[in-house]
């Protein structure tokens, strides 16, 4: 576990290179301490997965791979993706689902995309769960369904605080739970 404050500060400044160096350093420390595998316990910070894997010789259990496995196991080929703006818009997550796993990934249109992002940073990150925000998310998920999503990826560790399977008109994929299960499987040799 690490102190997220310097990372959040660098995120705000757009200093992804600095964050990559910092995460690579932390990964080397964990490997030196005897870690046999790594997890990055946040979707957005997987943008720096390359910096982490380049810094160490041990495997990284990637959250998008665990998610894609669950989506494919459910027999789905098209999913909506909710998360921070970085996770929804940049290629590191959506691109991995599409290019490496052959999934069609839909993201919310505006203004839904901004609403999803802002609710994460202004409310959920502080444990503030509001019914009106749940309604916004359900509306966004409904729009993704209308556009062809068969399920929705909750691509931010805080979203499951707000959206449960019973709230959604389509199946949800909780990346936090899926990633944790993949890490346990790895640790147990599965």
TIVO-2410 file (N, C-alpha, C; in nm, 3 decimals):
# residues 190
REC num residu      c1      c2      c3 atome chaine
REC   1      X   0.085  -0.118   0.000     N      A
REC   1      X   0.000   0.000   0.000    CA      A
REC   1      X   0.089   0.123   0.000     C      A
REC   2      X   0.045   0.226  -0.066     N      A
REC   2      X   0.126   0.348  -0.081    CA      A
REC   2      X   0.041   0.470  -0.047     C      A
REC   3      X   0.110   0.580  -0.026     N      A
REC   3      X   0.043   0.708   0.000    CA      A
REC   3      X  -0.001   0.765  -0.136     C      A
REC   4      X  -0.131   0.778  -0.154     N      A
REC   4      X  -0.185   0.822  -0.283    CA      A
REC   4      X  -0.176   0.973  -0.303     C      A
REC   5      X  -0.151   1.049  -0.197     N      A
REC   5      X  -0.150   1.196  -0.209    CA      A
REC   5      X  -0.053   1.247  -0.315     C      A
REC   6      X   0.074   1.200  -0.319     N      A
REC   6      X   0.161   1.252  -0.425    CA      A
REC   6      X   0.114   1.212  -0.564     C      A
REC   7      X   0.052   1.096  -0.576     N      A
REC   7      X   0.000   1.052  -0.705    CA      A
REC   7      X  -0.116   1.142  -0.748     C      A
REC   8      X  -0.206   1.170  -0.655     N      A
REC   8      X  -0.319   1.257  -0.686    CA      A
REC   8      X  -0.271   1.396  -0.728     C      A
REC   9      X  -0.169   1.446  -0.661     N      A
REC   9      X  -0.112   1.576  -0.696    CA      A
REC   9      X  -0.056   1.573  -0.838     C      A
REC  10      X   0.020   1.468  -0.870     N      A
REC  10      X   0.076   1.455  -1.006    CA      A
REC  10      X  -0.034   1.438  -1.109     C      A
REC  11      X  -0.140   1.364  -1.074     N      A
REC  11      X  -0.253   1.347  -1.165    CA      A
REC  11      X  -0.312   1.483  -1.200     C      A
REC  12      X  -0.332   1.565  -1.097     N      A
REC  12      X  -0.391   1.697  -1.117    CA      A
REC  12      X  -0.307   1.784  -1.209     C      A
REC  13      X  -0.175   1.764  -1.203     N      A
REC  13      X  -0.083   1.841  -1.289    CA      A
REC  13      X  -0.059   1.775  -1.423     C      A
REC  14      X  -0.113   1.653  -1.440     N      A
REC  14      X  -0.091   1.582  -1.565    CA      A
REC  14      X   0.049   1.525  -1.578     C      A
REC  15      X   0.116   1.503  -1.466     N      A
REC  15      X   0.253   1.453  -1.465    CA      A
REC  15      X   0.255   1.300  -1.466     C      A
REC  16      X   0.213   1.241  -1.579     N      A
REC  16      X   0.207   1.096  -1.590    CA      A
REC  16      X   0.347   1.036  -1.589     C      A
REC  17      X   0.444   1.104  -1.645     N      A
REC  17      X   0.582   1.052  -1.645    CA      A
REC  17      X   0.634   1.041  -1.502     C      A
REC  18      X   0.608   1.144  -1.422     N      A
REC  18      X   0.650   1.141  -1.281    CA      A
REC  18      X   0.581   1.029  -1.206     C      A
REC  19      X   0.453   1.009  -1.233     N      A
REC  19      X   0.381   0.900  -1.167    CA      A
REC  19      X   0.437   0.765  -1.210     C      A
REC  20      X   0.473   0.752  -1.336     N      A
REC  20      X   0.529   0.627  -1.386    CA      A
REC  20      X   0.660   0.594  -1.317     C      A
REC  21      X   0.745   0.694  -1.299     N      A
REC  21      X   0.873   0.672  -1.229    CA      A
REC  21      X   0.848   0.631  -1.085     C      A
REC  22      X   0.757   0.700  -1.020     N      A
REC  22      X   0.724   0.670  -0.881    CA      A
REC  22      X   0.667   0.529  -0.866     C      A
REC  23      X   0.576   0.492  -0.953     N      A
REC  23      X   0.517   0.358  -0.944    CA      A
REC  23      X   0.618   0.250  -0.979     C      A
REC  24      X   0.707   0.277  -1.072     N      A
REC  24      X   0.814   0.182  -1.103    CA      A
REC  24      X   0.905   0.161  -0.983     C      A
REC  25      X   0.935   0.269  -0.913     N      A
REC  25      X   1.018   0.260  -0.792    CA      A
REC  25      X   0.948   0.177  -0.685     C      A
REC  26      X   0.819   0.201  -0.664     N      A
REC  26      X   0.744   0.123  -0.565    CA      A
REC  26      X   0.739  -0.024  -0.604     C      A
REC  27      X   0.723  -0.051  -0.733     N      A
REC  27      X   0.719  -0.190  -0.780    CA      A
REC  27      X   0.852  -0.260  -0.754     C      A
REC  28      X   0.964  -0.191  -0.779     N      A
REC  28      X   1.096  -0.250  -0.751    CA      A
REC  28      X   1.112  -0.280  -0.603     C      A
REC  29      X   1.064  -0.190  -0.518     N      A
REC  29      X   1.072  -0.215  -0.373    CA      A
REC  29      X   0.994  -0.339  -0.333     C      A
REC  30      X   0.875  -0.354  -0.390     N      A
REC  30      X   0.793  -0.471  -0.359    CA      A
REC  30      X   0.861  -0.599  -0.408     C      A
REC  31      X   0.916  -0.594  -0.528     N      A
REC  31      X   0.987  -0.712  -0.579    CA      A
REC  31      X   1.106  -0.745  -0.490     C      A
REC  32      X   1.181  -0.644  -0.449     N      A
REC  32      X   1.297  -0.665  -0.360    CA      A
REC  32      X   1.255  -0.723  -0.225     C      A
REC  33      X   1.135  -0.690  -0.182     N      A
REC  33      X   1.084  -0.740  -0.054    CA      A
REC  33      X   1.031  -0.883  -0.065     C      A
REC  34      X   1.027  -0.937  -0.189     N      A
REC  34      X   0.984  -1.075  -0.206    CA      A
REC  34      X   0.853  -1.096  -0.278     C      A
REC  35      X   0.790  -0.990  -0.325     N      A
REC  35      X   0.664  -1.005  -0.398    CA      A
REC  35      X   0.688  -1.089  -0.523     C      A
REC  36      X   0.593  -1.177  -0.553     N      A
REC  36      X   0.603  -1.263  -0.671    CA      A
REC  36      X   0.511  -1.216  -0.783     C      A
REC  37      X   0.426  -1.120  -0.753     N      A
REC  37      X   0.334  -1.063  -0.851    CA      A
REC  37      X   0.284  -0.930  -0.798     C      A
REC  38      X   0.231  -0.848  -0.886     N      A
REC  38      X   0.185  -0.714  -0.848    CA      A
REC  38      X   0.042  -0.690  -0.896     C      A
REC  39      X  -0.029  -0.607  -0.821     N      A
REC  39      X  -0.158  -0.554  -0.865    CA      A
REC  39      X  -0.156  -0.404  -0.843     C      A
REC  40      X  -0.216  -0.333  -0.935     N      A
REC  40      X  -0.238  -0.189  -0.920    CA      A
REC  40      X  -0.386  -0.178  -0.886     C      A
REC  41      X  -0.414  -0.138  -0.764     N      A
REC  41      X  -0.552  -0.145  -0.711    CA      A
REC  41      X  -0.635  -0.022  -0.746     C      A
REC  42      X  -0.630   0.018  -0.870     N      A
REC  42      X  -0.710   0.127  -0.923    CA      A
REC  42      X  -0.711   0.113  -1.074     C      A
REC  43      X  -0.823   0.140  -1.136     N      A
REC  43      X  -0.833   0.129  -1.282    CA      A
REC  43      X  -0.751   0.236  -1.353     C      A
REC  44      X  -0.767   0.360  -1.312     N      A
REC  44      X  -0.701   0.472  -1.380    CA      A
REC  44      X  -0.550   0.458  -1.381     C      A
REC  45      X  -0.493   0.412  -1.270     N      A
REC  45      X  -0.347   0.403  -1.263    CA      A
REC  45      X  -0.290   0.290  -1.348     C      A
REC  46      X  -0.376   0.208  -1.408     N      A
REC  46      X  -0.327   0.110  -1.504    CA      A
REC  46      X  -0.274   0.179  -1.630     C      A
REC  47      X  -0.298   0.307  -1.641     N      A
REC  47      X  -0.235   0.382  -1.751    CA      A
REC  47      X  -0.084   0.368  -1.742     C      A
REC  48      X  -0.034   0.342  -1.621     N      A
REC  48      X   0.110   0.331  -1.597    CA      A
REC  48      X   0.156   0.187  -1.586     C      A
REC  49      X   0.074   0.093  -1.629     N      A
REC  49      X   0.111  -0.049  -1.620    CA      A
REC  49      X   0.243  -0.077  -1.691     C      A
REC  50      X   0.266  -0.013  -1.804     N      A
REC  50      X   0.392  -0.032  -1.876    CA      A
REC  50      X   0.512   0.010  -1.795     C      A
REC  51      X   0.503   0.122  -1.725     N      A
REC  51      X   0.614   0.169  -1.641    CA      A
REC  51      X   0.642   0.070  -1.529     C      A
REC  52      X   0.536   0.010  -1.477     N      A
REC  52      X   0.552  -0.087  -1.368    CA      A
REC  52      X   0.616  -0.215  -1.421     C      A
REC  53      X   0.564  -0.267  -1.531     N      A
REC  53      X   0.617  -0.394  -1.583    CA      A
REC  53      X   0.761  -0.379  -1.633     C      A
REC  54      X   0.796  -0.262  -1.683     N      A
REC  54      X   0.933  -0.238  -1.727    CA      A
REC  54      X   1.031  -0.233  -1.610     C      A
REC  55      X   0.982  -0.198  -1.492     N      A
REC  55      X   1.068  -0.179  -1.375    CA      A
REC  55      X   1.099  -0.309  -1.301     C      A
REC  56      X   1.022  -0.414  -1.329     N      A
REC  56      X   1.035  -0.538  -1.251    CA      A
REC  56      X   1.036  -0.660  -1.343     C      A
REC  57      X   1.070  -0.774  -1.285     N      A
REC  57      X   1.068  -0.899  -1.362    CA      A
REC  57      X   0.951  -0.989  -1.322     C      A
REC  58      X   0.871  -0.946  -1.226     N      A
REC  58      X   0.756  -1.024  -1.181    CA      A
REC  58      X   0.631  -0.979  -1.257     C      A
REC  59      X   0.531  -1.066  -1.267     N      A
REC  59      X   0.412  -1.030  -1.345    CA      A
REC  59      X   0.320  -0.929  -1.275     C      A
REC  60      X   0.251  -0.854  -1.358     N      A
REC  60      X   0.146  -0.763  -1.314    CA      A
REC  60      X   0.013  -0.825  -1.354     C      A
REC  61      X  -0.075  -0.840  -1.256     N      A
REC  61      X  -0.208  -0.891  -1.285    CA      A
REC  61      X  -0.291  -0.769  -1.326     C      A
REC  62      X  -0.323  -0.760  -1.453     N      A
REC  62      X  -0.387  -0.640  -1.509    CA      A
REC  62      X  -0.538  -0.646  -1.489     C      A
REC  63      X  -0.594  -0.538  -1.439     N      A
REC  63      X  -0.737  -0.531  -1.408    CA      A
REC  63      X  -0.824  -0.547  -1.533     C      A
REC  64      X  -0.779  -0.495  -1.646     N      A
REC  64      X  -0.859  -0.507  -1.769    CA      A
REC  64      X  -0.862  -0.652  -1.818     C      A
REC  65      X  -0.756  -0.728  -1.796     N      A
REC  65      X  -0.754  -0.868  -1.838    CA      A
REC  65      X  -0.852  -0.950  -1.755     C      A
REC  66      X  -0.855  -0.924  -1.624     N      A
REC  66      X  -0.949  -0.995  -1.536    CA      A
REC  66      X  -1.093  -0.960  -1.575     C      A
REC  67      X  -1.116  -0.835  -1.607     N      A
REC  67      X  -1.250  -0.790  -1.648    CA      A
REC  67      X  -1.290  -0.854  -1.781     C      A
REC  68      X  -1.200  -0.852  -1.877     N      A
REC  68      X  -1.230  -0.910  -2.008    CA      A
REC  68      X  -1.263  -1.059  -1.996     C      A
REC  69      X  -1.191  -1.130  -1.911     N      A
REC  69      X  -1.218  -1.273  -1.892    CA      A
REC  69      X  -1.362  -1.295  -1.843     C      A
REC  70      X  -1.406  -1.212  -1.750     N      A
REC  70      X  -1.542  -1.225  -1.696    CA      A
REC  70      X  -1.647  -1.189  -1.802     C      A
REC  71      X  -1.621  -1.086  -1.879     N      A
REC  71      X  -1.715  -1.046  -1.984    CA      A
REC  71      X  -1.729  -1.157  -2.087     C      A
REC  72      X  -1.617  -1.213  -2.129     N      A
REC  72      X  -1.620  -1.321  -2.227    CA      A
REC  72      X  -1.687  -1.446  -2.171     C      A
REC  73      X  -1.660  -1.475  -2.044     N      A
REC  73      X  -1.723  -1.592  -1.979    CA      A
REC  73      X  -1.875  -1.576  -1.978     C      A
REC  74      X  -1.921  -1.452  -1.966     N      A
REC  74      X  -2.066  -1.424  -1.968    CA      A
REC  74      X  -2.122  -1.426  -2.110     C      A
REC  75      X  -2.037  -1.447  -2.209     N      A
REC  75      X  -2.082  -1.457  -2.347    CA      A
REC  75      X  -2.111  -1.324  -2.413     C      A
REC  76      X  -2.053  -1.219  -2.362     N      A
REC  76      X  -2.079  -1.085  -2.416    CA      A
REC  76      X  -1.965  -1.038  -2.506     C      A
REC  77      X  -2.001  -0.960  -2.606     N      A
REC  77      X  -1.902  -0.904  -2.695    CA      A
REC  77      X  -1.898  -0.752  -2.695     C      A
REC  78      X  -2.000  -0.690  -2.633     N      A
REC  78      X  -2.007  -0.543  -2.629    CA      A
REC  78      X  -2.044  -0.498  -2.489     C      A
REC  79      X  -1.963  -0.410  -2.434     N      A
REC  79      X  -1.987  -0.358  -2.299    CA      A
REC  79      X  -1.972  -0.207  -2.296     C      A
REC  80      X  -2.043  -0.146  -2.201     N      A
REC  80      X  -2.021  -0.006  -2.170    CA      A
REC  80      X  -1.910   0.003  -2.068     C      A
REC  81      X  -1.840   0.114  -2.066     N      A
REC  81      X  -1.731   0.137  -1.970    CA      A
REC  81      X  -1.755   0.267  -1.896     C      A
REC  82      X  -1.765   0.258  -1.764     N      A
REC  82      X  -1.774   0.375  -1.678    CA      A
REC  82      X  -1.646   0.385  -1.597     C      A
REC  83      X  -1.601   0.507  -1.571     N      A
REC  83      X  -1.480   0.528  -1.492    CA      A
REC  83      X  -1.444   0.674  -1.493     C      A
REC  84      X  -1.322   0.701  -1.454     N      A
REC  84      X  -1.275   0.839  -1.465    CA      A
REC  84      X  -1.263   0.875  -1.612     C      A
REC  85      X  -1.253   1.001  -1.639     N      A
REC  85      X  -1.236   1.047  -1.777    CA      A
REC  85      X  -1.115   0.976  -1.841     C      A
REC  86      X  -1.006   0.961  -1.764     N      A
REC  86      X  -0.885   0.897  -1.815    CA      A
REC  86      X  -0.915   0.754  -1.859     C      A
REC  87      X  -0.986   0.680  -1.775     N      A
REC  87      X  -1.016   0.540  -1.806    CA      A
REC  87      X  -1.110   0.529  -1.925     C      A
REC  88      X  -1.208   0.616  -1.933     N      A
REC  88      X  -1.304   0.608  -2.043    CA      A
REC  88      X  -1.245   0.657  -2.175     C      A
REC  89      X  -1.166   0.763  -2.173     N      A
REC  89      X  -1.125   0.828  -2.297    CA      A
REC  89      X  -0.990   0.782  -2.352     C      A
REC  90      X  -0.896   0.751  -2.263     N      A
REC  90      X  -0.762   0.715  -2.310    CA      A
REC  90      X  -0.759   0.568  -2.351     C      A
REC  91      X  -0.660   0.531  -2.429     N      A
REC  91      X  -0.653   0.400  -2.491    CA      A
REC  91      X  -0.601   0.288  -2.400     C      A
REC  92      X  -0.540   0.320  -2.287     N      A
REC  92      X  -0.474   0.218  -2.205    CA      A
REC  92      X  -0.569   0.112  -2.152     C      A
REC  93      X  -0.694   0.144  -2.132     N      A
REC  93      X  -0.791   0.050  -2.075    CA      A
REC  93      X  -0.888   0.002  -2.182     C      A
REC  94      X  -0.958   0.096  -2.241     N      A
REC  94      X  -1.053   0.063  -2.347    CA      A
REC  94      X  -0.981  -0.008  -2.462     C      A
REC  95      X  -0.866   0.044  -2.499     N      A
REC  95      X  -0.788  -0.015  -2.608    CA      A
REC  95      X  -0.744  -0.157  -2.577     C      A
REC  96      X  -0.708  -0.184  -2.453     N      A
REC  96      X  -0.668  -0.319  -2.414    CA      A
REC  96      X  -0.787  -0.415  -2.426     C      A
REC  97      X  -0.904  -0.370  -2.380     N      A
REC  97      X  -1.025  -0.453  -2.392    CA      A
REC  97      X  -1.057  -0.481  -2.539     C      A
REC  98      X  -1.040  -0.380  -2.623     N      A
REC  98      X  -1.074  -0.394  -2.765    CA      A
REC  98      X  -0.968  -0.473  -2.842     C      A
REC  99      X  -0.843  -0.431  -2.830     N      A
REC  99      X  -0.736  -0.488  -2.913    CA      A
REC  99      X  -0.689  -0.624  -2.865     C      A
REC 100      X  -0.675  -0.641  -2.735     N      A
REC 100      X  -0.623  -0.768  -2.684    CA      A
REC 100      X  -0.731  -0.871  -2.656     C      A
REC 101      X  -0.854  -0.825  -2.638     N      A
REC 101      X  -0.960  -0.919  -2.601    CA      A
REC 101      X  -1.078  -0.920  -2.698     C      A
REC 102      X  -1.073  -0.837  -2.802     N      A
REC 102      X  -1.175  -0.840  -2.907    CA      A
REC 102      X  -1.313  -0.792  -2.865     C      A
REC 103      X  -1.320  -0.711  -2.762     N      A
REC 103      X  -1.450  -0.661  -2.716    CA      A
REC 103      X  -1.482  -0.527  -2.782     C      A
REC 104      X  -1.609  -0.501  -2.801     N      A
REC 104      X  -1.655  -0.369  -2.843    CA      A
REC 104      X  -1.683  -0.293  -2.714     C      A
REC 105      X  -1.626  -0.174  -2.700     N      A
REC 105      X  -1.640  -0.096  -2.577    CA      A
REC 105      X  -1.703   0.038  -2.610     C      A
REC 106      X  -1.814   0.065  -2.544     N      A
REC 106      X  -1.886   0.192  -2.559    CA      A
REC 106      X  -1.863   0.276  -2.434     C      A
REC 107      X  -1.844   0.405  -2.454     N      A
REC 107      X  -1.833   0.497  -2.340    CA      A
REC 107      X  -1.949   0.596  -2.347     C      A
REC 108      X  -1.984   0.654  -2.233     N      A
REC 108      X  -2.096   0.749  -2.234    CA      A
REC 108      X  -2.069   0.867  -2.326     C      A
REC 109      X  -2.175   0.915  -2.386     N      A
REC 109      X  -2.166   1.039  -2.462    CA      A
REC 109      X  -2.174   1.155  -2.364     C      A
REC 110      X  -2.138   1.273  -2.408     N      A
REC 110      X  -2.152   1.392  -2.324    CA      A
REC 110      X  -2.298   1.433  -2.317     C      A
REC 111      X  -2.344   1.483  -2.206     N      A
REC 111      X  -2.273   1.521  -2.083    CA      A
REC 111      X  -2.258   1.408  -1.982     C      A
REC 112      X  -2.304   1.285  -2.018     N      A
REC 112      X  -2.296   1.173  -1.926    CA      A
REC 112      X  -2.154   1.140  -1.883     C      A
REC 113      X  -2.060   1.147  -1.978     N      A
REC 113      X  -1.921   1.115  -1.946    CA      A
REC 113      X  -1.865   1.208  -1.839     C      A
REC 114      X  -1.892   1.336  -1.853     N      A
REC 114      X  -1.846   1.433  -1.752    CA      A
REC 114      X  -1.913   1.408  -1.618     C      A
REC 115      X  -2.042   1.378  -1.621     N      A
REC 115      X  -2.114   1.351  -1.495    CA      A
REC 115      X  -2.055   1.231  -1.423     C      A
REC 116      X  -2.027   1.123  -1.497     N      A
REC 116      X  -1.967   1.003  -1.437    CA      A
REC 116      X  -1.834   1.038  -1.371     C      A
REC 117      X  -1.749   1.110  -1.442     N      A
REC 117      X  -1.617   1.150  -1.391    CA      A
REC 117      X  -1.630   1.239  -1.267     C      A
REC 118      X  -1.714   1.341  -1.277     N      A
REC 118      X  -1.726   1.436  -1.166    CA      A
REC 118      X  -1.783   1.372  -1.040     C      A
REC 119      X  -1.877   1.282  -1.055     N      A
REC 119      X  -1.934   1.214  -0.938    CA      A
REC 119      X  -1.827   1.131  -0.868     C      A
REC 120      X  -1.738   1.070  -0.944     N      A
REC 120      X  -1.629   0.993  -0.883    CA      A
REC 120      X  -1.541   1.085  -0.799     C      A
REC 121      X  -1.493   1.195  -0.859     N      A
REC 121      X  -1.396   1.280  -0.791    CA      A
REC 121      X  -1.456   1.372  -0.685     C      A
REC 122      X  -1.581   1.413  -0.704     N      A
REC 122      X  -1.640   1.508  -0.609    CA      A
REC 122      X  -1.722   1.442  -0.499     C      A
REC 123      X  -1.764   1.317  -0.521     N      A
REC 123      X  -1.850   1.250  -0.423    CA      A
REC 123      X  -1.793   1.116  -0.378     C      A
REC 124      X  -1.783   1.022  -0.469     N      A
REC 124      X  -1.748   0.885  -0.432    CA      A
REC 124      X  -1.609   0.875  -0.368     C      A
REC 125      X  -1.515   0.953  -0.415     N      A
REC 125      X  -1.380   0.950  -0.357    CA      A
REC 125      X  -1.381   0.991  -0.210     C      A
REC 126      X  -1.486   1.057  -0.169     N      A
REC 126      X  -1.500   1.101  -0.029    CA      A
REC 126      X  -1.603   1.017   0.047     C      A
REC 127      X  -1.650   0.908  -0.016     N      A
REC 127      X  -1.749   0.822   0.047    CA      A
REC 127      X  -1.888   0.881   0.049     C      A
REC 128      X  -1.910   0.982  -0.034     N      A
REC 128      X  -2.039   1.050  -0.041    CA      A
REC 128      X  -2.124   0.982  -0.149     C      A
REC 129      X  -2.220   0.902  -0.106     N      A
REC 129      X  -2.306   0.826  -0.197    CA      A
REC 129      X  -2.444   0.890  -0.198     C      A
REC 130      X  -2.483   0.944  -0.314     N      A
REC 130      X  -2.609   1.018  -0.325    CA      A
REC 130      X  -2.707   0.947  -0.420     C      A
REC 131      X  -2.832   0.945  -0.379     N      A
REC 131      X  -2.935   0.882  -0.461    CA      A
REC 131      X  -2.947   0.951  -0.597     C      A
REC 132      X  -2.936   1.084  -0.601     N      A
REC 132      X  -2.948   1.153  -0.730    CA      A
REC 132      X  -2.832   1.115  -0.823     C      A
REC 133      X  -2.715   1.086  -0.767     N      A
REC 133      X  -2.602   1.042  -0.849    CA      A
REC 133      X  -2.624   0.901  -0.900     C      A
REC 134      X  -2.686   0.816  -0.819     N      A
REC 134      X  -2.720   0.681  -0.863    CA      A
REC 134      X  -2.814   0.690  -0.984     C      A
REC 135      X  -2.911   0.779  -0.977     N      A
REC 135      X  -3.005   0.796  -1.089    CA      A
REC 135      X  -2.931   0.841  -1.216     C      A
REC 136      X  -2.833   0.929  -1.201     N      A
REC 136      X  -2.754   0.973  -1.316    CA      A
REC 136      X  -2.682   0.854  -1.378     C      A
REC 137      X  -2.618   0.774  -1.295     N      A
REC 137      X  -2.545   0.657  -1.346    CA      A
REC 137      X  -2.640   0.559  -1.414     C      A
REC 138      X  -2.755   0.532  -1.355     N      A
REC 138      X  -2.852   0.439  -1.414    CA      A
REC 138      X  -2.899   0.492  -1.549     C      A
REC 139      X  -2.919   0.621  -1.560     N      A
REC 139      X  -2.958   0.681  -1.688    CA      A
REC 139      X  -2.847   0.663  -1.792     C      A
REC 140      X  -2.722   0.685  -1.751     N      A
REC 140      X  -2.608   0.669  -1.841    CA      A
REC 140      X  -2.598   0.522  -1.885     C      A
REC 141      X  -2.617   0.430  -1.792     N      A
REC 141      X  -2.612   0.287  -1.826    CA      A
REC 141      X  -2.725   0.253  -1.923     C      A
REC 142      X  -2.842   0.308  -1.899     N      A
REC 142      X  -2.954   0.285  -1.991    CA      A
REC 142      X  -2.922   0.332  -2.132     C      A
REC 143      X  -2.854   0.446  -2.143     N      A
REC 143      X  -2.815   0.495  -2.275    CA      A
REC 143      X  -2.713   0.401  -2.339     C      A
REC 144      X  -2.618   0.350  -2.261     N      A
REC 144      X  -2.521   0.255  -2.314    CA      A
REC 144      X  -2.592   0.129  -2.365     C      A
REC 145      X  -2.692   0.084  -2.291     N      A
REC 145      X  -2.770  -0.033  -2.334    CA      A
REC 145      X  -2.840  -0.004  -2.466     C      A
REC 146      X  -2.901   0.113  -2.478     N      A
REC 146      X  -2.970   0.150  -2.603    CA      A
REC 146      X  -2.873   0.153  -2.721     C      A
REC 147      X  -2.747   0.185  -2.693     N      A
REC 147      X  -2.646   0.192  -2.799    CA      A
REC 147      X  -2.582   0.056  -2.828     C      A
REC 148      X  -2.621  -0.048  -2.753     N      A
REC 148      X  -2.573  -0.183  -2.785    CA      A
REC 148      X  -2.491  -0.254  -2.678     C      A
REC 149      X  -2.469  -0.191  -2.564     N      A
REC 149      X  -2.394  -0.257  -2.457    CA      A
REC 149      X  -2.477  -0.370  -2.397     C      A
REC 150      X  -2.416  -0.485  -2.385     N      A
REC 150      X  -2.481  -0.601  -2.324    CA      A
REC 150      X  -2.459  -0.604  -2.173     C      A
REC 151      X  -2.354  -0.541  -2.129     N      A
REC 151      X  -2.319  -0.531  -1.987    CA      A
REC 151      X  -2.243  -0.402  -1.967     C      A
REC 152      X  -2.214  -0.369  -1.841     N      A
REC 152      X  -2.140  -0.246  -1.813    CA      A
REC 152      X  -2.026  -0.275  -1.717     C      A
REC 153      X  -1.908  -0.225  -1.752     N      A
REC 153      X  -1.788  -0.238  -1.671    CA      A
REC 153      X  -1.783  -0.121  -1.574     C      A
REC 154      X  -1.785  -0.152  -1.445     N      A
REC 154      X  -1.769  -0.048  -1.342    CA      A
REC 154      X  -1.619  -0.027  -1.325     C      A
REC 155      X  -1.563   0.055  -1.413     N      A
REC 155      X  -1.418   0.071  -1.426    CA      A
REC 155      X  -1.358   0.175  -1.335     C      A
REC 156      X  -1.405   0.181  -1.212     N      A
REC 156      X  -1.346   0.265  -1.108    CA      A
REC 156      X  -1.379   0.197  -0.976     C      A
REC 157      X  -1.282   0.188  -0.888     N      A
REC 157      X  -1.301   0.114  -0.763    CA      A
REC 157      X  -1.412   0.171  -0.676     C      A
REC 158      X  -1.447   0.297  -0.695     N      A
REC 158      X  -1.552   0.358  -0.612    CA      A
REC 158      X  -1.694   0.338  -0.667     C      A
REC 159      X  -1.708   0.311  -0.795     N      A
REC 159      X  -1.842   0.303  -0.855    CA      A
REC 159      X  -1.930   0.197  -0.788     C      A
REC 160      X  -1.878   0.080  -0.747     N      A
REC 160      X  -1.965  -0.018  -0.680    CA      A
REC 160      X  -2.025   0.031  -0.547     C      A
REC 161      X  -1.974   0.140  -0.493     N      A
REC 161      X  -2.038   0.201  -0.377    CA      A
REC 161      X  -2.174   0.258  -0.417     C      A
REC 162      X  -2.186   0.299  -0.541     N      A
REC 162      X  -2.304   0.368  -0.591    CA      A
REC 162      X  -2.398   0.277  -0.671     C      A
REC 163      X  -2.340   0.195  -0.757     N      A
REC 163      X  -2.420   0.113  -0.849    CA      A
REC 163      X  -2.404  -0.034  -0.813     C      A
REC 164      X  -2.516  -0.098  -0.787     N      A
REC 164      X  -2.522  -0.242  -0.759    CA      A
REC 164      X  -2.589  -0.309  -0.879     C      A
REC 165      X  -2.576  -0.440  -0.887     N      A
REC 165      X  -2.638  -0.514  -0.997    CA      A
REC 165      X  -2.787  -0.486  -1.007     C      A
REC 166      X  -2.853  -0.474  -0.893     N      A
REC 166      X  -2.998  -0.450  -0.892    CA      A
REC 166      X  -3.036  -0.313  -0.948     C      A
REC 167      X  -2.941  -0.220  -0.952     N      A
REC 167      X  -2.968  -0.085  -1.003    CA      A
REC 167      X  -2.961  -0.078  -1.155     C      A
REC 168      X  -2.892  -0.172  -1.216     N      A
REC 168      X  -2.858  -0.162  -1.357    CA      A
REC 168      X  -2.954  -0.242  -1.446     C      A
REC 169      X  -2.989  -0.185  -1.562     N      A
REC 169      X  -3.074  -0.258  -1.657    CA      A
REC 169      X  -2.997  -0.367  -1.733     C      A
REC 170      X  -2.865  -0.371  -1.719     N      A
REC 170      X  -2.781  -0.474  -1.782    CA      A
REC 170      X  -2.682  -0.525  -1.678     C      A
REC 171      X  -2.624  -0.643  -1.698     N      A
REC 171      X  -2.529  -0.697  -1.601    CA      A
REC 171      X  -2.411  -0.603  -1.579     C      A
REC 172      X  -2.363  -0.599  -1.454     N      A
REC 172      X  -2.249  -0.516  -1.418    CA      A
REC 172      X  -2.127  -0.604  -1.395     C      A
REC 173      X  -2.011  -0.549  -1.426     N      A
REC 173      X  -1.883  -0.614  -1.401    CA      A
REC 173      X  -1.803  -0.524  -1.308     C      A
REC 174      X  -1.795  -0.567  -1.182     N      A
REC 174      X  -1.726  -0.493  -1.077    CA      A
REC 174      X  -1.577  -0.524  -1.088     C      A
REC 175      X  -1.502  -0.432  -1.145     N      A
REC 175      X  -1.359  -0.457  -1.170    CA      A
REC 175      X  -1.281  -0.478  -1.041     C      A
REC 176      X  -1.323  -0.415  -0.933     N      A
REC 176      X  -1.254  -0.433  -0.805    CA      A
REC 176      X  -1.261  -0.579  -0.762     C      A
REC 177      X  -1.381  -0.635  -0.762     N      A
REC 177      X  -1.399  -0.775  -0.721    CA      A
REC 177      X  -1.332  -0.870  -0.819     C      A
REC 178      X  -1.343  -0.844  -0.948     N      A
REC 178      X  -1.282  -0.931  -1.048    CA      A
REC 178      X  -1.130  -0.929  -1.038     C      A
REC 179      X  -1.073  -0.813  -1.015     N      A
REC 179      X  -0.928  -0.799  -1.002    CA      A
REC 179      X  -0.878  -0.870  -0.877     C      A
REC 180      X  -0.951  -0.852  -0.767     N      A
REC 180      X  -0.913  -0.919  -0.641    CA      A
REC 180      X  -0.917  -1.071  -0.659     C      A
REC 181      X  -1.019  -1.123  -0.725     N      A
REC 181      X  -1.029  -1.267  -0.748    CA      A
REC 181      X  -0.913  -1.316  -0.835     C      A
REC 182      X  -0.875  -1.239  -0.937     N      A
REC 182      X  -0.763  -1.277  -1.023    CA      A
REC 182      X  -0.633  -1.278  -0.944     C      A
REC 183      X  -0.616  -1.182  -0.853     N      A
REC 183      X  -0.496  -1.178  -0.769    CA      A
REC 183      X  -0.490  -1.299  -0.677     C      A
REC 184      X  -0.604  -1.334  -0.619     N      A
REC 184      X  -0.608  -1.454  -0.532    CA      A
REC 184      X  -0.576  -1.579  -0.614     C      A
REC 185      X  -0.636  -1.592  -0.731     N      A
REC 185      X  -0.606  -1.706  -0.818    CA      A
REC 185      X  -0.455  -1.714  -0.848     C      A
REC 186      X  -0.396  -1.600  -0.880     N      A
REC 186      X  -0.252  -1.596  -0.907    CA      A
REC 186      X  -0.173  -1.641  -0.783     C      A
REC 187      X  -0.209  -1.587  -0.668     N      A
REC 187      X  -0.137  -1.619  -0.544    CA      A
REC 187      X  -0.149  -1.767  -0.507     C      A
REC 188      X  -0.261  -1.827  -0.541     N      A
REC 188      X  -0.283  -1.969  -0.510    CA      A
REC 188      X  -0.235  -2.062  -0.620     C      A
REC 189      X  -0.175  -2.001  -0.724     N      A
REC 189      X  -0.118  -2.080  -0.831    CA      A
REC 189      X  -0.217  -2.122  -0.938     C      A
REC 190      X  -0.333  -2.053  -0.942     N      A
REC 190      X  -0.438  -2.089  -1.038    CA      A
REC 190      X  -0.424  -2.023  -1.163     C      A
***
